[in-house]
Amino acid sequence: MKYVSTRGPGPRIGFADVLLAGLARDGGLYVPEKFPRLSPGDIRDLQGRSYADIARRVMHPFVAGAIPKAAFAQLVADTYAGFDHAAVAPLKQIGADRWLMELFHGPTLAFKDYALQLVGRLFDRVLAERGERMAIVGATSGDTGAAAIEACRGRARMRIFILHPRGRVSDVQRRQMTTVADANVHNIAIEGTFDDCQALVKAMFNDHAFRDRHRLAAVNSINWARIMAQVAYYFAAGAALGAPERKISFAVPTGNFGNVYAGYVAGRMGLPIARLFVGSNRNDILTRYLATGVMATAKVVPTTSPSMDIQVSSNFERLLFEAWNRKSAPLADAMTAFARTGRADFGRERWGRITRQFAGFRLDDKGTARVIRDVHRSCGEILDPHSAIGLAAGAALHRPDDGALVALATAHPAKFPDAVEAACGVRPALPARLADLYDRRERCATLPNDLARLKAFVAARAPINDETSRKRP
Ligand SMILES: *Cc1c(COP(=O)(O)O)cnc(C)c1O
C-alpha cells in the first residue's frame, strides 16, 4: 500500500515512512492511495472471530509491503492480549436496536489505547529495522499523554517527553502519567496552560536543526496508523450485529475527528454504514459546520468532557479530501485560507456530500449530566461525559432506516469521577489493576513556560543524531 498527501502531488510513500513522518512535508495528512475493500463474503467471515483476528484482517492491506503478514499478526495479537476484557471491545445492549461499544478496556481507560498500543509496537519494530532511535514529544490536556506513555514505556529505541499544564489535568489523568516508572518516560509539568504547552512543543518542532539532531517525533491523532487501528472496531461491531446483511450507524463523541473518520474509512472499505453521528460539547465547530456549511473557529471553553475541548478538528481535512474527489489543489488553498482567517465555506457541493452521511449534535455540560443520570436510571450503565455526548447525538439523530445504532463509549467513567458523581450520585471505582494508583510514587519535572529551559531539558535526555551515531547504528 502506498500513501499520498491530502495537499499535494508529492511522492507516494510506504507505510513505514508514513508511520514515522506523521504530517506530510507539504502540511497535508497522509491517506492511502486507494481504500482496500472487504467483500460481503469477507465481512461475513469476520463473524464470531476474536477481536485480534478481526483487527489483523481489517488492517493488513494498510501495512502490506512494509510488514510481513505473520509478524503483523503477532504484533496485533500482543497488542490486544494486554486489554482487560476478553472481548476487547464489548457491545452492551441498552435498548431495542441500540448498543454501547465499550472502548475503555485498555491500560489507560480511554479508546486511544486501541490505536496507541499498536502504534508503540509498530514504531519499535520500524526503528529496530532501521537502527534508529527517536524522542516522542507531545503536549496533553489529559487522555493522549497517558495513552502515549503507556504505549512507549520501556521501549529501548524510544524516549517520551509529555508536557501537561501544571495543576490543570485531573488527578487520575496526572497519576496515570507520572506513576510510570520506566526510565525512558519524562513527564514535564509546565507552569502555564495547555495552549502554552502546545505552543512550546510547536516551537521546538519548528527549530528544524534541534528536531533533526534529537530525532523528535510527534504522537498526535493525525498519524495514519492511529486511524487504521481504529477502523478495526467498527468492523468488529458490524460483524457482531449482522453486517453485511444489516446496516449500522455509529454515534461518536468527537474532538479531532480521528475516531469518526475511522468509521468513514470502514464504510469506504465495504462495511454497510448508514450514517455517522458526531457529538460535540460546547466546543462545537464541527456540529456548526454540519448545520450551516460554514467552518468558523471560536475560543475554546473548558467542559466536563475535556478530551473534546478543541478548536480545530485536524482529521476533518481527510474527509474534505474525499468530498473534493481527491483534488488536492483546491483543498490546499481552502485549508491555507482557513488557517489565516479562521473561517471557511468549502462549497455547497462538498457540504451536501458530507451531510448525506454525517450529522452533528451538541450538548452542554448540563445536558451531559442529564444523559448520564437518565442512562444510569434506565439501564444501570454509568457513562463518562464523552460517551454520554456520543450517545445523546445518536439518540437525537437516529432514524428507523439508519439500521442498528452503536454508540462508542470512549472513556471509563472512573477517569472523570467528579463529573460522573455530580451527575448520577455514584462515584465510579477504578478497575482493580489501577486501585493503588493513588499510592504509587509520582515522578515529574516542573518547568517554567520557557522554550530555552525546555530545550535544555530535552537535549540532556533525548538521543543525539550526529554523524558518528549514524555511521554506527
Ligand atoms: C480523544 C477523545 C475523544 C475525541 O476523539 P477524536 O478522535 O479526537 O475525535 C473523545 N472521547 C475521549 C474520551 C477521548 O479521549
PDBQT file of the ligand as one rigid body, heavy atoms in Angstrom, charges set to zero:
ROOT
HETATM    1  C1  LIG A 501      -9.672  11.837  22.363  1.00  0.00    +0.000 C 
HETATM    2  C2  LIG A 501     -11.037  11.567  22.899  1.00  0.00    +0.000 A 
HETATM    3  C3  LIG A 501     -12.199  11.869  22.161  1.00  0.00    +0.000 A 
HETATM    4  C4  LIG A 501     -12.150  12.555  20.802  1.00  0.00    +0.000 C 
HETATM    5  O1  LIG A 501     -11.717  11.706  19.781  1.00  0.00    +0.000 OA
HETATM    6  P1  LIG A 501     -11.232  12.285  18.363  1.00  0.00    +0.000 P 
HETATM    7  O2  LIG A 501     -10.670  11.131  17.625  1.00  0.00    +0.000 OA
HETATM    8  O3  LIG A 501     -10.198  13.335  18.687  1.00  0.00    +0.000 OA
HETATM    9  O4  LIG A 501     -12.429  12.879  17.682  1.00  0.00    +0.000 OA
HETATM   10  C5  LIG A 501     -13.429  11.511  22.692  1.00  0.00    +0.000 A 
HETATM   11  N1  LIG A 501     -13.523  10.929  23.907  1.00  0.00    +0.000 NA
HETATM   12  C6  LIG A 501     -12.440  10.644  24.651  1.00  0.00    +0.000 A 
HETATM   13  C7  LIG A 501     -12.613  10.021  25.984  1.00  0.00    +0.000 C 
HETATM   14  C8  LIG A 501     -11.155  10.945  24.180  1.00  0.00    +0.000 A 
HETATM   15  O5  LIG A 501     -10.075  10.656  24.932  1.00  0.00    +0.000 OA
ENDROOT
TORSDOF 0
